[in-house]
């Protein structure tokens, strides 16, 4: 069974989805939620423990009181994607790394485009901070597909720009 709740944020309304006792995904906005969830089977349940905890930690983040997250995530992906997401999780609040930096960190320096694809496949934006990955020339490239404005808002919020 999948459950969801919503949280308002400076970037968009965030739809939090849980499966069992883990956070399954964070959708950026209603359109993303409707496109990726079966609204006939998912249940609105903001009192679900992991959804409550995620909402609490996100509210702390957006109020400037939290810089890291401690949540039970249902991470699904290839070994390569998991290695990339692990590296993203190591990028400190308020800092950025380039796609090349991440490719080097996963010991695959030619995988810059694959790093971008792993970022795009990240189901936990903000929690696994793919917004902190920028172009080698410090440009803001790609976020949640084409939503670079969200990346810019998050990096400005964290003081990284």
C-alpha positions in Angstrom: 0.0 0.0 0.0 1.2 3.5 -0.8 0.3 6.6 1.3 0.9 10.3 0.7 0.9 13.7 2.2 1.7 17.2 1.1 4.1 19.9 2.3 4.3 23.5 1.1 7.8 24.7 0.3 9.5 27.7 -1.3 10.0 25.6 -4.5 6.6 24.0 -4.9 4.1 21.8 -3.1 6.0 18.6 -2.3 4.1 15.3 -2.4 5.6 12.8 0.0 4.9 9.1 -0.7 5.4 6.2 1.7 5.4 2.5 1.2 5.6 0.3 4.3 7.8 2.2 6.8 9.9 3.9 4.3 9.8 7.1 2.2 9.3 5.9 -1.4 9.5 9.2 -3.3 9.1 13.0 -3.2 7.2 14.5 -6.1 7.8 18.1 -7.0 4.3 19.5 -7.5 0.9 18.1 -8.3 1.6 17.5 -12.0 4.6 15.3 -11.1 2.5 13.4 -8.5 -0.5 12.8 -10.9 1.8 11.7 -13.7 3.6 9.1 -11.5 1.1 7.8 -9.0 -2.1 5.9 -9.4 -4.5 8.3 -7.7 -7.1 5.5 -7.5 -5.0 3.3 -5.2 -2.8 5.7 -3.2 -4.2 6.9 0.2 -3.9 10.4 1.6 -2.6 9.7 5.2 -0.6 12.6 6.6 -0.5 10.9 10.0 1.7 8.0 8.6 4.8 8.1 10.8 7.4 8.4 8.0 5.4 11.0 6.2 5.1 13.0 9.4 8.8 12.7 10.1 9.7 13.7 6.5 7.3 16.7 6.7 8.9 17.7 10.0 12.4 17.5 8.7 11.6 19.3 5.4 9.9 22.1 7.4 13.0 22.4 9.6 15.2 22.5 6.4 13.1 25.3 4.9 13.1 27.2 8.1 16.9 27.1 8.2 17.1 24.8 11.2 18.2 21.6 9.4 21.1 20.9 7.1 21.0 17.1 6.9 18.3 14.5 6.9 17.8 11.3 8.8 15.0 9.4 7.2 14.3 5.8 6.2 14.5 5.8 2.4 13.3 3.1 0.1 16.2 3.5 -2.3 15.8 1.5 -5.6 18.3 1.8 -8.3 21.4 0.3 -10.0 24.7 0.0 -8.2 26.0 2.9 -10.2 23.0 5.1 -9.3 23.3 4.2 -5.6 27.0 5.1 -5.7 26.2 8.5 -7.3 23.4 9.1 -4.7 25.8 8.3 -1.9 28.2 10.9 -3.3 25.5 13.4 -3.5 24.6 12.8 0.1 28.2 13.8 1.0 27.9 17.3 -0.5 27.6 19.6 2.4 24.8 22.1 2.8 25.6 25.3 1.0 28.2 23.8 -1.3 28.2 22.5 -4.8 30.1 19.9 -6.8 30.3 19.5 -10.6 29.1 16.5 -12.5 32.8 15.8 -13.2 33.6 15.9 -9.5 30.9 13.3 -8.9 32.1 11.1 -11.8 35.6 11.2 -10.4 34.3 10.4 -6.9 32.6 7.2 -8.2 35.8 6.4 -10.1 34.3 6.7 -13.5 35.6 10.0 -14.9 34.0 9.6 -18.3 30.5 9.0 -16.9 29.5 12.7 -16.7 26.3 12.2 -18.7 25.5 9.1 -16.7 25.9 11.2 -13.5 23.2 13.5 -14.9 20.9 10.6 -15.6 21.4 9.3 -12.1 20.6 12.7 -10.8 17.4 12.7 -12.8 16.4 9.3 -11.4 16.9 10.5 -7.8 13.5 10.0 -6.2 14.4 12.0 -3.1 15.1 15.6 -4.2 16.3 17.8 -1.3 16.9 14.8 0.9 19.5 13.4 -1.5 20.7 16.8 -2.7 21.0 16.5 -6.5 20.4 20.3 -6.6 24.0 20.7 -5.4 25.4 19.4 -8.6 26.3 22.0 -11.2 28.2 22.2 -14.5 32.0 22.3 -14.5 31.8 26.0 -15.6 29.5 26.7 -12.6 26.4 26.8 -14.7 23.1 25.5 -13.4 22.2 22.6 -15.7 19.3 20.2 -15.4 17.1 19.6 -12.4 14.1 17.4 -12.3 14.2 17.3 -16.0 14.0 20.9 -17.1 13.3 22.7 -13.8 16.5 24.6 -13.3 14.6 27.3 -11.5 14.1 25.0 -8.6 17.8 24.2 -8.4 18.5 28.0 -8.4 16.0 28.6 -5.6 17.5 25.8 -3.5 21.1 26.9 -4.0 20.2 30.5 -3.3 18.3 29.4 -0.1 21.4 27.5 1.0 23.7 30.4 0.2 25.6 28.4 -2.5 25.2 30.9 -5.3 
